[in-house]
Amino acid sequence: MYLIKKGWCFIDLKKVEEGLIPIYENETNDKLVNARELHLALKNKRQFSNWIKQRIEQYGFIENVEFFRFNNFVKGDKNGYGNKTLIEFYLTINMAKELCMVENNDTGKQLRKYFINIENRYREIISNPSNIFDFMRLALNQIELNSKNIDTLQLDVKDLKSKLDVKIKNNYCLASDIAEQLNLYSENKIPHSNLIGAIAKELGYKISYKHYYEDEYIAIVKDISKNEYWQVYFKPIAVQCISNWFYENKEKLYYEIQYVRNTKNGKKGELKEKGYKIENICYKICNLN
């Protein structure tokens, strides 16, 4: 989430896409591009402020229609030295495409194609949600858009979540589901999600994102029932890869710590701790009989 000041108000922007350049979304679900980031991506050597002002004037772009101007306060050191306010411009995707086109270089062409793909994908999602995550995303946007009037919103969130959960469970798994499949439980006898998360990171899955993300292995979506809570779902191919990795590596990762205690019959070694060690972090496990 990004809070950008406009006049006396703050505008809430959230990053919804990673790629050649981030895509942001405002409170009315408009997709926007940060002009400063676009200028950097285009590798234009002109000073940013001169470049954006000249482009706006030259091509007649309309403020609050094709671009939005905000103040971004940048804090300096603890003594206040270096405090400054930058004027940020957020552009519609159409305006960003035009700016890429007039650059007339390979980078501009590449970015323009990227923006076109983004537009087409969002248009397809809105007109025909192809999977449960698209549907979930649209539902969340609607909830956020109507959050100020939530009492009048005719939507049963709990019912929606239960239906989504059922559909997701048919094809996607949580870390806890995978742990159960592999019979991996933490010391307090719950499915060891942290151990599965460690394996996922070893495989390079981007499970730490705090915004919508999806690739061939995982999908990260916001949990409707919890504000600002993002849940990672593993697709079937990821579940198989995690299982394979575990079975291939479990012997060399497994550890046991024993200690000796006094008994009536002398000394006896007893198991104190066991688990799997990944990247120098121990994930303690227990057996469920």
MIDOSE-1310 file (N, C-alpha, C; in nm, 2 decimals, decimal comma, always signed):
residues 289
myli	+0,08/-0,12/+0,00/+0,00/+0,00/+0,00/+0,09/+0,13/+0,00; +0,05/+0,23/-0,07/+0,12/+0,35/-0,08/+0,02/+0,47/-0,06; +0,06/+0,55/+0,04/-0,02/+0,67/+0,07/+0,04/+0,79/+0,01; -0,02/+0,85/-0,09/+0,04/+0,96/-0,16/-0,05/+1,08/-0,13
kkgw	+0,01/+1,20/-0,10/-0,07/+1,31/-0,06/-0,12/+1,39/-0,19; -0,25/+1,42/-0,19/-0,30/+1,51/-0,30/-0,38/+1,62/-0,23; -0,32/+1,74/-0,23/-0,38/+1,85/-0,16/-0,38/+1,82/-0,01; -0,50/+1,82/+0,05/-0,51/+1,79/+0,20/-0,55/+1,65/+0,22
cfid	-0,56/+1,57/+0,11/-0,60/+1,43/+0,13/-0,49/+1,33/+0,09; -0,51/+1,21/+0,13/-0,41/+1,11/+0,10/-0,48/+1,01/+0,01; -0,42/+0,97/-0,10/-0,47/+0,87/-0,20/-0,40/+0,74/-0,17; -0,49/+0,64/-0,16/-0,44/+0,50/-0,13/-0,41/+0,43/-0,27
lkkv	-0,28/+0,40/-0,29/-0,24/+0,33/-0,41/-0,19/+0,19/-0,37; -0,22/+0,09/-0,44/-0,16/-0,04/-0,41/-0,10/-0,10/-0,54; +0,01/-0,17/-0,52/+0,08/-0,23/-0,64/+0,01/-0,36/-0,67; -0,03/-0,38/-0,79/-0,11/-0,50/-0,83/-0,03/-0,59/-0,93
eegl	+0,07/-0,53/-0,99/+0,15/-0,61/-1,09/+0,30/-0,58/-1,08; +0,38/-0,69/-1,09/+0,52/-0,67/-1,10/+0,55/-0,71/-1,25; +0,66/-0,66/-1,30/+0,69/-0,70/-1,44/+0,80/-0,60/-1,49; +0,79/-0,57/-1,61/+0,89/-0,47/-1,66/+0,88/-0,34/-1,59
ipiy	+0,76/-0,31/-1,54/+0,74/-0,19/-1,46/+0,62/-0,21/-1,37; +0,61/-0,17/-1,25/+0,50/-0,20/-1,16/+0,37/-0,13/-1,21; +0,26/-0,19/-1,19/+0,13/-0,13/-1,22/+0,06/-0,11/-1,08; +0,00/+0,01/-1,07/-0,07/+0,04/-0,94/-0,22/+0,06/-0,96
enet	-0,29/+0,05/-0,85/-0,44/+0,06/-0,86/-0,48/+0,16/-0,76; -0,57/+0,26/-0,80/-0,62/+0,35/-0,70/-0,75/+0,30/-0,64; -0,82/+0,39/-0,56/-0,94/+0,35/-0,49/-1,05/+0,31/-0,58; -1,05/+0,36/-0,70/-1,16/+0,33/-0,80/-1,11/+0,22/-0,90
ndkl	-1,01/+0,15/-0,87/-0,96/+0,04/-0,95/-0,90/+0,08/-1,08; -0,86/+0,21/-1,10/-0,79/+0,25/-1,22/-0,65/+0,20/-1,22; -0,60/+0,15/-1,33/-0,46/+0,10/-1,34/-0,37/+0,21/-1,38; -0,27/+0,24/-1,30/-0,18/+0,35/-1,32/-0,04/+0,31/-1,32
vnar	+0,04/+0,40/-1,38/+0,19/+0,38/-1,39/+0,26/+0,50/-1,34; +0,36/+0,48/-1,25/+0,44/+0,59/-1,20/+0,53/+0,65/-1,31; +0,51/+0,78/-1,34/+0,59/+0,84/-1,45/+0,74/+0,83/-1,42; +0,78/+0,85/-1,30/+0,92/+0,85/-1,26/+0,98/+0,71/-1,29
elhl	+0,91/+0,61/-1,26/+0,95/+0,47/-1,29/+0,95/+0,44/-1,44; +0,86/+0,50/-1,51/+0,85/+0,48/-1,65/+0,97/+0,55/-1,72; +1,00/+0,67/-1,67/+1,11/+0,75/-1,73/+1,24/+0,67/-1,71; +1,26/+0,61/-1,59/+1,38/+0,53/-1,56/+1,38/+0,41/-1,65
alkn	+1,27/+0,34/-1,67/+1,27/+0,22/-1,75/+1,29/+0,25/-1,90; +1,25/+0,37/-1,94/+1,28/+0,41/-2,08/+1,42/+0,45/-2,11; +1,49/+0,47/-2,00/+1,64/+0,51/-2,00/+1,65/+0,64/-2,08; +1,55/+0,73/-2,06/+1,56/+0,86/-2,11/+1,66/+0,95/-2,03
krqf	+1,75/+1,01/-2,10/+1,86/+1,08/-2,03/+1,82/+1,23/-1,98; +1,71/+1,27/-2,02/+1,66/+1,41/-1,98/+1,62/+1,40/-1,83; +1,63/+1,52/-1,77/+1,58/+1,53/-1,63/+1,43/+1,50/-1,63; +1,39/+1,42/-1,53/+1,26/+1,37/-1,52/+1,15/+1,49/-1,53
snwi	+1,17/+1,59/-1,44/+1,07/+1,70/-1,44/+1,05/+1,77/-1,57; +1,16/+1,79/-1,64/+1,16/+1,85/-1,77/+1,09/+1,76/-1,87; +1,13/+1,63/-1,87/+1,07/+1,54/-1,96/+0,92/+1,52/-1,95; +0,87/+1,51/-1,83/+0,73/+1,48/-1,81/+0,64/+1,61/-1,84
kqri	+0,70/+1,72/-1,80/+0,62/+1,85/-1,83/+0,62/+1,88/-1,98; +0,73/+1,85/-2,05/+0,73/+1,87/-2,19/+0,64/+1,78/-2,27; +0,64/+1,65/-2,23/+0,55/+1,56/-2,29/+0,40/+1,59/-2,27; +0,37/+1,63/-2,15/+0,23/+1,67/-2,12/+0,19/+1,79/-2,21
eqyg	+0,27/+1,89/-2,22/+0,24/+2,01/-2,30/+0,24/+1,97/-2,45; +0,34/+1,90/-2,49/+0,35/+1,87/-2,63/+0,23/+1,79/-2,69; +0,18/+1,69/-2,61/+0,08/+1,60/-2,66/-0,06/+1,63/-2,60; -0,07/+1,73/-2,51/-0,20/+1,78/-2,46/-0,27/+1,68/-2,37
fien	-0,19/+1,61/-2,29/-0,25/+1,52/-2,19/-0,33/+1,60/-2,09; -0,44/+1,54/-2,04/-0,53/+1,61/-1,95/-0,52/+1,56/-1,81; -0,49/+1,66/-1,72/-0,48/+1,62/-1,58/-0,61/+1,57/-1,52; -0,60/+1,47/-1,43/-0,72/+1,41/-1,36/-0,80/+1,33/-1,46
veff	-0,76/+1,32/-1,59/-0,82/+1,23/-1,68/-0,72/+1,12/-1,73; -0,61/+1,18/-1,78/-0,50/+1,09/-1,83/-0,38/+1,08/-1,74; -0,37/+1,17/-1,65/-0,26/+1,16/-1,55/-0,31/+1,23/-1,42; -0,24/+1,19/-1,31/-0,28/+1,25/-1,18/-0,15/+1,30/-1,12
rfnn	-0,15/+1,41/-1,05/-0,03/+1,48/-0,99/-0,05/+1,47/-0,84; +0,05/+1,41/-0,77/+0,05/+1,40/-0,63/+0,18/+1,45/-0,57; +0,17/+1,48/-0,44/+0,29/+1,52/-0,36/+0,34/+1,40/-0,28; +0,47/+1,37/-0,29/+0,53/+1,26/-0,22/+0,63/+1,31/-0,13
fvkg	+0,61/+1,31/+0,00/+0,71/+1,36/+0,10/+0,81/+1,25/+0,12; +0,94/+1,29/+0,10/+1,05/+1,20/+0,12/+1,13/+1,25/+0,25; +1,14/+1,16/+0,35/+1,20/+1,20/+0,48/+1,35/+1,19/+0,47; +1,42/+1,29/+0,53/+1,56/+1,29/+0,53/+1,61/+1,22/+0,66
dkng	+1,72/+1,27/+0,72/+1,78/+1,20/+0,83/+1,70/+1,24/+0,96; +1,74/+1,19/+1,07/+1,67/+1,20/+1,20/+1,66/+1,35/+1,24; +1,75/+1,43/+1,19/+1,75/+1,58/+1,22/+1,67/+1,66/+1,12; +1,61/+1,59/+1,03/+1,52/+1,65/+0,93/+1,60/+1,70/+0,81
ygnk	+1,73/+1,68/+0,81/+1,81/+1,73/+0,70/+1,78/+1,64/+0,57; +1,75/+1,70/+0,46/+1,72/+1,63/+0,34/+1,58/+1,60/+0,32; +1,49/+1,65/+0,41/+1,34/+1,64/+0,38/+1,31/+1,71/+0,25; +1,23/+1,65/+0,17/+1,19/+1,71/+0,05/+1,05/+1,66/+0,00
tlie	+0,99/+1,73/-0,08/+0,86/+1,69/-0,14/+0,88/+1,67/-0,29; +0,85/+1,55/-0,34/+0,86/+1,53/-0,48/+0,72/+1,53/-0,55; +0,71/+1,59/-0,66/+0,59/+1,58/-0,74/+0,59/+1,46/-0,82; +0,49/+1,37/-0,79/+0,48/+1,24/-0,86/+0,37/+1,25/-0,96
fylt	+0,39/+1,19/-1,07/+0,28/+1,18/-1,18/+0,25/+1,03/-1,20; +0,12/+1,00/-1,18/+0,07/+0,87/-1,21/-0,02/+0,87/-1,34; +0,02/+0,79/-1,43/-0,04/+0,79/-1,57/-0,13/+0,68/-1,59; -0,24/+0,70/-1,67/-0,32/+0,59/-1,72/-0,23/+0,50/-1,81
inma	-0,27/+0,38/-1,83/-0,20/+0,29/-1,91/-0,20/+0,34/-2,06; -0,31/+0,40/-2,10/-0,31/+0,46/-2,24/-0,21/+0,57/-2,25; -0,19/+0,66/-2,16/-0,09/+0,76/-2,16/+0,05/+0,70/-2,16; +0,07/+0,60/-2,08/+0,20/+0,54/-2,07/+0,23/+0,48/-2,20
kelc	+0,14/+0,42/-2,27/+0,16/+0,36/-2,40/+0,20/+0,46/-2,50; +0,14/+0,58/-2,50/+0,17/+0,69/-2,59/+0,31/+0,74/-2,57; +0,35/+0,75/-2,44/+0,49/+0,80/-2,41/+0,59/+0,70/-2,45; +0,56/+0,57/-2,44/+0,65/+0,47/-2,49/+0,67/+0,48/-2,65
mven	+0,55/+0,50/-2,71/+0,56/+0,50/-2,86/+0,64/+0,62/-2,91; +0,63/+0,74/-2,85/+0,70/+0,85/-2,90/+0,85/+0,85/-2,87; +0,89/+0,76/-2,78/+1,03/+0,74/-2,75/+1,10/+0,68/-2,87; +1,03/+0,60/-2,95/+1,08/+0,55/-3,08/+1,21/+0,47/-3,06
ndtg	+1,21/+0,38/-2,96/+1,32/+0,29/-2,95/+1,28/+0,15/-2,91; +1,37/+0,06/-2,90/+1,33/-0,08/-2,87/+1,27/-0,09/-2,73; +1,33/-0,02/-2,64/+1,28/-0,03/-2,50/+1,13/+0,02/-2,49; +1,11/+0,13/-2,56/+0,97/+0,19/-2,57/+0,87/+0,09/-2,63
kqlr	+0,91/+0,02/-2,73/+0,83/-0,08/-2,80/+0,80/-0,19/-2,71; +0,90/-0,24/-2,64/+0,89/-0,35/-2,54/+0,79/-0,32/-2,43; +0,81/-0,20/-2,37/+0,72/-0,15/-2,27/+0,57/-0,13/-2,32; +0,56/-0,08/-2,44/+0,43/-0,06/-2,49/+0,35/-0,20/-2,51
kyfi	+0,42/-0,30/-2,56/+0,36/-0,43/-2,57/+0,33/-0,49/-2,43; +0,41/-0,46/-2,33/+0,38/-0,50/-2,19/+0,25/-0,44/-2,14; +0,23/-0,31/-2,17/+0,11/-0,24/-2,12/-0,01/-0,29/-2,20; +0,00/-0,32/-2,33/-0,11/-0,38/-2,40/-0,15/-0,51/-2,35
nien	-0,05/-0,60/-2,31/-0,08/-0,73/-2,25/-0,15/-0,71/-2,12; -0,11/-0,62/-2,04/-0,18/-0,59/-1,91/-0,32/-0,55/-1,93; -0,34/-0,46/-2,03/-0,48/-0,41/-2,06/-0,57/-0,53/-2,10; -0,52/-0,61/-2,19/-0,59/-0,72/-2,25/-0,63/-0,82/-2,14
ryre	-0,53/-0,85/-2,05/-0,55/-0,95/-1,95/-0,66/-0,90/-1,85; -0,65/-0,77/-1,81/-0,75/-0,72/-1,71/-0,89/-0,71/-1,78; -0,89/-0,68/-1,91/-1,02/-0,68/-1,98/-1,08/-0,82/-1,98; -1,00/-0,92/-2,00/-1,05/-1,05/-2,01/-1,09/-1,10/-1,87
iisn	-1,02/-1,06/-1,77/-1,06/-1,10/-1,63/-1,19/-1,04/-1,60; -1,22/-0,92/-1,63/-1,34/-0,85/-1,60/-1,46/-0,91/-1,67; -1,44/-0,94/-1,80/-1,55/-0,99/-1,89/-1,57/-1,14/-1,87; -1,46/-1,21/-1,84/-1,48/-1,36/-1,83/-1,38/-1,41/-1,73
psni	-1,40/-1,41/-1,60/-1,31/-1,46/-1,50/-1,28/-1,61/-1,53; -1,15/-1,64/-1,56/-1,12/-1,77/-1,61/-1,09/-1,87/-1,50; -1,06/-1,82/-1,38/-1,03/-1,91/-1,27/-1,08/-1,85/-1,14; -1,07/-1,93/-1,03/-1,12/-1,89/-0,90/-1,05/-1,76/-0,85
fdfm	-0,92/-1,75/-0,89/-0,84/-1,63/-0,84/-0,89/-1,50/-0,90; -0,92/-1,51/-1,03/-0,97/-1,39/-1,10/-1,11/-1,35/-1,03; -1,19/-1,45/-1,01/-1,32/-1,42/-0,95/-1,30/-1,36/-0,81; -1,21/-1,42/-0,73/-1,18/-1,38/-0,60/-1,13/-1,23/-0,60
rlal	-1,05/-1,20/-0,70/-0,99/-1,07/-0,71/-1,10/-0,97/-0,74; -1,19/-1,00/-0,83/-1,30/-0,91/-0,86/-1,39/-0,88/-0,74; -1,41/-0,99/-0,66/-1,49/-0,98/-0,54/-1,43/-0,89/-0,44; -1,30/-0,91/-0,42/-1,22/-0,82/-0,33/-1,22/-0,68/-0,37
nqie	-1,20/-0,65/-0,50/-1,21/-0,51/-0,55/-1,34/-0,45/-0,52; -1,45/-0,53/-0,54/-1,58/-0,47/-0,51/-1,60/-0,44/-0,36; -1,55/-0,53/-0,28/-1,56/-0,51/-0,13/-1,49/-0,38/-0,09; -1,36/-0,37/-0,14/-1,28/-0,25/-0,11/-1,34/-0,12/-0,16
lnsk	-1,40/-0,13/-0,28/-1,46/-0,01/-0,34/-1,58/+0,03/-0,26; -1,65/-0,06/-0,20/-1,77/-0,03/-0,12/-1,75/-0,03/+0,03; -1,62/-0,03/+0,07/-1,59/-0,05/+0,21/-1,65/+0,06/+0,30; -1,67/+0,18/+0,25/-1,73/+0,29/+0,33/-1,88/+0,27/+0,35
nidt	-1,94/+0,19/+0,26/-2,08/+0,17/+0,27/-2,11/+0,02/+0,29; -2,02/-0,05/+0,36/-2,03/-0,19/+0,37/-2,16/-0,24/+0,43; -2,23/-0,16/+0,51/-2,35/-0,20/+0,57/-2,46/-0,22/+0,47; -2,45/-0,15/+0,36/-2,55/-0,16/+0,25/-2,51/-0,25/+0,14
lqld	-2,39/-0,30/+0,15/-2,34/-0,39/+0,04/-2,41/-0,53/+0,05; -2,48/-0,56/-0,06/-2,55/-0,69/-0,06/-2,46/-0,80/-0,10; -2,38/-0,84/-0,01/-2,28/-0,95/-0,03/-2,25/-1,02/+0,10; -2,28/-1,15/+0,10/-2,25/-1,23/+0,22/-2,11/-1,28/+0,20
vkdl	-2,02/-1,21/+0,27/-1,87/-1,24/+0,26/-1,84/-1,38/+0,31; -1,90/-1,42/+0,42/-1,87/-1,55/+0,48/-1,91/-1,66/+0,38; -2,03/-1,65/+0,32/-2,08/-1,74/+0,23/-1,99/-1,75/+0,10; -1,95/-1,63/+0,06/-1,86/-1,62/-0,06/-1,73/-1,69/-0,03
kskl	-1,67/-1,67/+0,09/-1,54/-1,73/+0,13/-1,55/-1,88/+0,13; -1,66/-1,93/+0,19/-1,68/-2,08/+0,20/-1,68/-2,14/+0,06; -1,75/-2,07/-0,03/-1,76/-2,13/-0,17/-1,63/-2,12/-0,24; -1,55/-2,01/-0,22/-1,42/-2,00/-0,28/-1,33/-2,11/-0,22
dvki	-1,33/-2,13/-0,09/-1,25/-2,23/-0,03/-1,27/-2,37/-0,08; -1,40/-2,40/-0,10/-1,43/-2,53/-0,16/-1,37/-2,55/-0,30; -1,38/-2,44/-0,38/-1,33/-2,45/-0,52/-1,18/-2,46/-0,52; -1,12/-2,38/-0,43/-0,97/-2,37/-0,43/-0,92/-2,51/-0,39
knny	-0,99/-2,57/-0,29/-0,94/-2,70/-0,24/-0,94/-2,81/-0,34; -1,02/-2,79/-0,45/-1,03/-2,89/-0,55/-0,90/-2,91/-0,63; -0,83/-2,80/-0,64/-0,71/-2,79/-0,73/-0,58/-2,74/-0,66; -0,60/-2,66/-0,55/-0,49/-2,60/-0,49/-0,47/-2,64/-0,35
clas	-0,35/-2,63/-0,30/-0,32/-2,67/-0,16/-0,26/-2,56/-0,08; -0,29/-2,55/+0,05/-0,22/-2,47/+0,14/-0,09/-2,55/+0,19; +0,00/-2,47/+0,25/+0,12/-2,54/+0,30/+0,09/-2,65/+0,40; -0,02/-2,62/+0,48/-0,06/-2,72/+0,59/-0,11/-2,84/+0,52
diae	-0,18/-2,83/+0,40/-0,23/-2,95/+0,33/-0,12/-3,04/+0,29; -0,01/-2,97/+0,24/+0,11/-3,05/+0,19/+0,17/-3,12/+0,31; +0,19/-3,05/+0,42/+0,25/-3,10/+0,54/+0,17/-3,23/+0,58; +0,04/-3,22/+0,58/-0,04/-3,34/+0,61/-0,02/-3,46/+0,52
qlnl	-0,01/-3,43/+0,39/+0,02/-3,53/+0,29/+0,15/-3,60/+0,32; +0,25/-3,52/+0,36/+0,38/-3,58/+0,39/+0,40/-3,62/+0,53; +0,29/-3,61/+0,61/+0,30/-3,66/+0,75/+0,40/-3,58/+0,83; +0,41/-3,45/+0,81/+0,50/-3,36/+0,88/+0,43/-3,27/+0,98
ysen	+0,45/-3,29/+1,11/+0,38/-3,22/+1,21/+0,48/-3,15/+1,30; +0,45/-3,03/+1,35/+0,54/-2,96/+1,44/+0,52/-3,02/+1,58; +0,60/-2,98/+1,67/+0,60/-3,04/+1,81/+0,47/-3,02/+1,88; +0,39/-2,92/+1,84/+0,26/-2,90/+1,90/+0,15/-2,98/+1,82
kiph	+0,20/-3,07/+1,73/+0,11/-3,16/+1,66/+0,01/-3,09/+1,56; +0,06/-2,99/+1,50/-0,02/-2,93/+1,39/+0,06/-2,94/+1,26; +0,00/-2,94/+1,14/+0,08/-2,96/+1,02/+0,19/-2,85/+1,01; +0,31/-2,89/+0,97/+0,43/-2,81/+0,98/+0,44/-2,72/+0,86
snli	+0,36/-2,61/+0,85/+0,35/-2,52/+0,74/+0,49/-2,45/+0,72; +0,56/-2,42/+0,83/+0,69/-2,35/+0,82/+0,79/-2,44/+0,75; +0,79/-2,57/+0,77/+0,88/-2,65/+0,70/+0,85/-2,66/+0,55; +0,72/-2,66/+0,52/+0,68/-2,66/+0,38/+0,72/-2,53/+0,31
gaia	+0,71/-2,42/+0,39/+0,75/-2,29/+0,34/+0,90/-2,28/+0,31; +0,98/-2,34/+0,40/+1,12/-2,35/+0,38/+1,16/-2,42/+0,25; +1,09/-2,53/+0,23/+1,11/-2,61/+0,10/+1,07/-2,53/-0,02; +0,96/-2,46/-0,01/+0,91/-2,38/-0,12/+1,02/-2,27/-0,16
kelg	+1,07/-2,21/-0,06/+1,18/-2,11/-0,08/+1,30/-2,17/-0,14; +1,34/-2,29/-0,10/+1,45/-2,36/-0,16/+1,43/-2,39/-0,31; +1,30/-2,41/-0,35/+1,27/-2,43/-0,49/+1,25/-2,30/-0,57; +1,26/-2,19/-0,50/+1,25/-2,06/-0,56/+1,11/-2,00/-0,58
ykis	+1,02/-2,05/-0,51/+0,88/-2,00/-0,52/+0,87/-1,87/-0,44; +0,80/-1,77/-0,50/+0,80/-1,63/-0,44/+0,68/-1,62/-0,34; +0,70/-1,69/-0,23/+0,58/-1,70/-0,14/+0,58/-1,58/-0,04; +0,67/-1,49/-0,04/+0,68/-1,38/+0,05/+0,61/-1,26/+0,01
ykhy	+0,55/-1,26/-0,11/+0,48/-1,14/-0,17/+0,36/-1,10/-0,08; +0,34/-0,97/-0,07/+0,23/-0,92/+0,01/+0,13/-0,85/-0,09; +0,11/-0,90/-0,20/+0,02/-0,85/-0,30/-0,02/-0,96/-0,39; -0,12/-0,94/-0,48/-0,16/-1,05/-0,57/-0,05/-1,09/-0,66
yede	-0,03/-1,22/-0,67/+0,08/-1,27/-0,75/+0,04/-1,41/-0,80; +0,07/-1,45/-0,92/+0,04/-1,58/-0,97/+0,14/-1,62/-1,08; +0,19/-1,74/-1,07/+0,27/-1,80/-1,18/+0,23/-1,95/-1,19; +0,31/-2,03/-1,26/+0,26/-2,17/-1,28/+0,27/-2,26/-1,16
yiai	+0,33/-2,21/-1,05/+0,34/-2,29/-0,93/+0,25/-2,25/-0,82; +0,24/-2,12/-0,80/+0,16/-2,07/-0,68/+0,07/-1,95/-0,72; -0,02/-1,92/-0,63/-0,11/-1,80/-0,65/-0,12/-1,74/-0,51; -0,11/-1,61/-0,50/-0,12/-1,54/-0,37/-0,24/-1,45/-0,38
vkdi	-0,34/-1,47/-0,29/-0,46/-1,39/-0,30/-0,49/-1,34/-0,16; -0,57/-1,24/-0,15/-0,61/-1,18/-0,02/-0,72/-1,27/+0,04; -0,70/-1,30/+0,17/-0,81/-1,37/+0,24/-0,92/-1,27/+0,28; -1,04/-1,30/+0,23/-1,15/-1,21/+0,24/-1,18/-1,18/+0,39
skne	-1,16/-1,29/+0,47/-1,21/-1,27/+0,61/-1,11/-1,20/+0,70; -0,99/-1,17/+0,65/-0,89/-1,11/+0,73/-0,83/-0,99/+0,65; -0,84/-0,87/+0,71/-0,79/-0,75/+0,64/-0,64/-0,76/+0,62; -0,60/-0,73/+0,50/-0,45/-0,73/+0,46/-0,38/-0,86/+0,49
ywqv	-0,45/-0,97/+0,48/-0,39/-1,10/+0,50/-0,38/-1,17/+0,37; -0,26/-1,21/+0,32/-0,24/-1,27/+0,20/-0,21/-1,42/+0,22; -0,28/-1,51/+0,14/-0,27/-1,65/+0,15/-0,20/-1,71/+0,03; -0,10/-1,80/+0,05/-0,03/-1,87/-0,06/-0,10/-2,00/-0,09
yfkp	-0,14/-2,02/-0,21/-0,19/-2,15/-0,26/-0,10/-2,21/-0,36; -0,07/-2,34/-0,34/+0,02/-2,41/-0,42/-0,06/-2,49/-0,53; -0,01/-2,48/-0,65/-0,08/-2,55/-0,76/-0,03/-2,70/-0,76; -0,10/-2,79/-0,83/-0,06/-2,93/-0,83/+0,08/-2,95/-0,87
iavq	+0,14/-2,88/-0,97/+0,28/-2,90/-1,01/+0,37/-2,87/-0,89; +0,34/-2,76/-0,81/+0,42/-2,72/-0,70/+0,41/-2,83/-0,59; +0,29/-2,88/-0,57/+0,28/-2,98/-0,46/+0,36/-3,10/-0,50; +0,37/-3,14/-0,62/+0,45/-3,26/-0,67/+0,60/-3,23/-0,65
cisn	+0,64/-3,10/-0,69/+0,78/-3,07/-0,68/+0,82/-3,06/-0,53; +0,74/-3,01/-0,45/+0,77/-3,00/-0,30/+0,79/-3,14/-0,25; +0,69/-3,23/-0,28/+0,70/-3,37/-0,23/+0,82/-3,44/-0,28; +0,85/-3,42/-0,41/+0,97/-3,49/-0,47/+1,10/-3,44/-0,40
wfye	+1,11/-3,31/-0,38/+1,23/-3,25/-0,32/+1,24/-3,30/-0,18; +1,13/-3,31/-0,10/+1,14/-3,36/+0,03/+1,19/-3,51/+0,04; +1,13/-3,60/-0,05/+1,17/-3,74/-0,04/+1,32/-3,75/-0,09; +1,36/-3,67/-0,18/+1,50/-3,68/-0,23/+1,60/-3,63/-0,13
nkek	+1,56/-3,54/-0,04/+1,66/-3,47/+0,05/+1,64/-3,50/+0,20; +1,53/-3,57/+0,23/+1,50/-3,59/+0,37/+1,61/-3,66/+0,45; +1,68/-3,75/+0,39/+1,78/-3,83/+0,47/+1,89/-3,74/+0,51; +1,94/-3,65/+0,42/+2,06/-3,57/+0,45/+2,02/-3,45/+0,54
lyye	+1,89/-3,41/+0,54/+1,84/-3,30/+0,62/+1,79/-3,34/+0,76; +1,77/-3,47/+0,78/+1,71/-3,51/+0,90/+1,82/-3,51/+1,01; +1,78/-3,47/+1,13/+1,87/-3,47/+1,24/+1,80/-3,52/+1,37; +1,88/-3,57/+1,46/+1,83/-3,61/+1,60/+1,93/-3,57/+1,70
iqyv	+1,88/-3,51/+1,81/+1,97/-3,48/+1,92/+1,93/-3,57/+2,04; +2,03/-3,63/+2,09/+2,00/-3,72/+2,21/+2,07/-3,67/+2,33; +2,01/-3,70/+2,45/+2,08/-3,67/+2,57/+2,07/-3,79/+2,66; +2,15/-3,79/+2,77/+2,17/-3,90/+2,86/+2,11/-3,87/+2,99
rntk	+2,03/-3,95/+3,05/+1,98/-3,92/+3,18/+2,00/-4,04/+3,28; +2,01/-4,02/+3,40/+2,03/-4,13/+3,50/+1,90/-4,21/+3,52; +1,91/-4,34/+3,52/+1,80/-4,42/+3,56/+1,84/-4,52/+3,67; +1,75/-4,60/+3,71/+1,78/-4,70/+3,82/+1,89/-4,80/+3,77
ngkk	+1,88/-4,82/+3,64/+1,97/-4,92/+3,58/+2,10/-4,86/+3,52; +2,12/-4,74/+3,55/+2,24/-4,67/+3,50/+2,21/-4,56/+3,41; +2,28/-4,54/+3,29/+2,25/-4,43/+3,20/+2,18/-4,48/+3,07; +2,10/-4,40/+3,02/+2,02/-4,44/+2,90/+2,01/-4,32/+2,81
gelk	+2,04/-4,34/+2,69/+2,03/-4,23/+2,59/+1,88/-4,21/+2,55; +1,83/-4,09/+2,55/+1,70/-4,07/+2,51/+1,69/-3,96/+2,40; +1,60/-3,97/+2,31/+1,58/-3,87/+2,21/+1,52/-3,74/+2,27; +1,60/-3,63/+2,25/+1,55/-3,50/+2,30/+1,48/-3,42/+2,19
ekgy	+1,53/-3,43/+2,07/+1,48/-3,34/+1,96/+1,51/-3,40/+1,83; +1,42/-3,39/+1,73/+1,44/-3,43/+1,60/+1,37/-3,34/+1,50; +1,42/-3,34/+1,38/+1,35/-3,26/+1,28/+1,43/-3,25/+1,15; +1,41/-3,14/+1,07/+1,48/-3,12/+0,95/+1,55/-2,99/+0,95
kien	+1,67/-2,98/+0,90/+1,75/-2,86/+0,91/+1,77/-2,81/+0,76; +1,72/-2,69/+0,74/+1,73/-2,63/+0,60/+1,78/-2,49/+0,62; +1,89/-2,46/+0,55/+1,96/-2,33/+0,55/+1,99/-2,29/+0,70; +2,04/-2,39/+0,77/+2,08/-2,36/+0,91/+1,97/-2,33/+1,01
icyk	+1,85/-2,35/+0,96/+1,73/-2,34/+1,05/+1,67/-2,47/+1,08; +1,65/-2,50/+1,21/+1,59/-2,63/+1,25/+1,44/-2,63/+1,26; +1,38/-2,72/+1,19/+1,23/-2,73/+1,20/+1,20/-2,86/+1,27; +1,16/-2,84/+1,40/+1,14/-2,96/+1,49/+1,01/-3,03/+1,45
icnl	+1,01/-3,16/+1,45/+0,90/-3,24/+1,41/+0,86/-3,34/+1,52; +0,74/-3,40/+1,51/+0,70/-3,50/+1,60/+0,64/-3,62/+1,52; +0,63/-3,73/+1,58/+0,56/-3,84/+1,51/+0,42/-3,85/+1,57; +0,32/-3,87/+1,48/+0,18/-3,90/+1,53/+0,15/-4,04/+1,50
n	+0,13/-4,12/+1,61/+0,10/-4,26/+1,59/-0,05/-4,28/+1,58
